[in-house]
Amino acid sequence: MTPAAVGDPAMRAARDATVVRESHKTPERFGAIFDAYFAEIHAYVARRIGPENASDVVAETFLAAFRKRDRYDPARASVRGWLYGFATKLVGKHRRSELRALRAMDRLPWQPGPEEADEGIAVRVAAEGLRGRLAEALAGLSAGDRDVMLLVALAELSHEEVAAALDIPYGTVGSRLNRARRKLREALGGTNPLLDLEEDDG
């Protein structure tokens, strides 16, 4: 869990929204958002498209958020979810890199990062020795289903946050997640080492 994710979510969301609002008149205030979320967003992007492309995508993520900060609506999404939305859309421009990264997963030794919780996705996958099969199954999902699955699995966003991040209906999140879970279970012979999430909400 990253420092930005520690503490009461409502208080954190209110604080972040205040910082974004203040940055309208004082642009340098946006640096606090960068400092709070850079490592977390970078870790998410690196897992999706590989570390060699992650820094550029994360830089684009924060630049896009900075340029559109006057359009940020705290009633629709937390700043954290808003940033994941930009990052996920930019990852979409690197689908080939993502598929290569997924398919290379079983060839690379996994090393836990400082932000990796014991119950994190990579730990559970590595522990069951299914990384290669799981990576291939993830690569076989549609882009939309994979985006929803990995925002829930890696970013630990709720269904509401995913809906806001991707600008899709709440019900679509649930249907995509259920479809992705079903396909992963089928690909892994009925095993689902990826997630032990509540079916109703992440």
Secondary structure, DSSP 8 states (H G I E B T S, - for coil): --GGG-S-HHHHHHHHHHHHHHHTT-GGGGHHHHHHHHHHHHHHHHHHH-HHHHHHHHHHHHHHHHHTGGG--TTT--HHHHHHHHHHHHHGGGHHHHHHHHHHGGGS-----TT--TTSHHHHHHHTT-HHHHHHHHHTS-HHHHHHHHHHHTS---HHHHHHHHT--HHHHHHHHHHHHHHHHHHTTT---S----SS--
